[in-house]
C-alpha cells in the first residue's frame, strides 16, 4: 500500500490505517511518500509518527518505507518516529529540532537509510539514552543494517547519550552492518555510533569529525570491524573508537584510511592500519565547513551531491 502524505494531519489519520494492516496479519508493504514540507505539528497539536502497534506485533509482517522527495526532502521537525516492522527504510528525510528520542525502531529483517540527514537534535532524556535506537524482534533471526549517503550533524546531549544505537533483541545478534558515504560531523555526544552484539561491521567512505571525550564508534561484542577509504579528524586518539572491555570485540582493521590528530600522535593498540597525520596540515577549501553543513541540514543540498565539497571544505583533497 502506498499513501501520499502532505500534512501532519495526514499522519494523525494514518494510525487507523496502520492498525488495520497489522490486524490483517498478512505480508504487506506500507510506503509513505511525503510531499516537501515540515511535519510535526497537526491541528490537534504536536504529534509523533506511530507505527508501533498496540501492542507491538510479535511477528511483524509489514515492510515500511518512509520517503521524501529527491531534492526536496521531508523535514521531520521535533517529530518522534516509532516503528515495529519486518523492515524499515528511510529515504530523503531530515530529522531535526528534537530534544528526546528521534527514532525508536524494532525490525525483524532489515533497517536501511539513504540520503537522510539527522541534524541539530539534543538528547535530554535519562543517562545513556539514544537519539536513534534500532533493535531486533525477539524470536526472529538476526537482522541487517544498511546506511548510505547519510549525514549526522551537530547533534548534542544534555546527559550521556548515543546518537545512533544498533543492537539485537535479547539473546540474539545483528548479522551485518554496512555504512557507505556516511558523515558524523561535530556531534557533541558520548558515542556517535554504538553497536552491540554484531557479527560484522563494514564501513567505507566514512568522514568523522569528533572531539574527546566522545568517540565516533563504540562496540560491544563485535566479531569483525573493517573500515576502508575513510577519514577521522579528531581531537585525540581516544575519539576514534571505544569498546566495552568486559566482553570481546575485535580490533579495528583500517585500510586506506587517514586519521588526523593534533601533532600527529599515536593510535590506540586496537586500531590498526591507518595513516596518521598532523591535524594542522589540513588546508580547508574556500567553502566554509559551517556553511556547507548548514545547507545540507536545511535540505538545500543533498548529502550525495555535497560529498566532494565536504572533502574540500575540510582540506582532505589538498
Secondary structure, 3 states (H helix, E strand, C coil): CEEEECCHHHHHHHHHHHHHHHHHCCCEEEEEEECCEEECEECCEECCEEECCCCCCCCCCEEEEEECECCECEEEECCCEEEEEEEEEEECEEEECCCCCCEEEEEEEEEEEECCEEECCEECCCCCEEEEEEECCCCCCCCEEEEEEEEEECCEECCCEEEEEECCCCCCCEEEEEEEEEEEECCECCEEEEEEEEEEEEEEEEEEEECCCCEEEEEEEEEEEEEECCEEEECCHHHCEEECCCCCCCCEEEECCEEEECCCCCCCCCEECCEEEEHHHCCCCCCCHHHHHHHHHHCCCCHHHHHHHHHHHHCCCC
